């Protein structure tokens, strides 16, 4: 399992740096856009604009929010615990019959019961 997972950990530093830079840059852009949006639509600084419905400003604000959410959801490691668990099951499945030839089933069940209790 380590042969598969360990090389992916080398990207952790780069992913952390990329996430930090993207959050800073998108945070700055988002802040400027939201302030401009607030001045235009909420405070009504420029009364020349038309109706709010159907404007591209709302869609742009939503797109910017989705981009920021994507960056915020970036993980440091390019795999999740769910992926590691699935890999462990795939690796362990072929070993199950071999384990049953070495350790009798009743002893294995007793050991599992002791662990659970």
Order of alpha helices (4+ residues) and beta strands (2+ residues): alpha-alpha-alpha-alpha-alpha
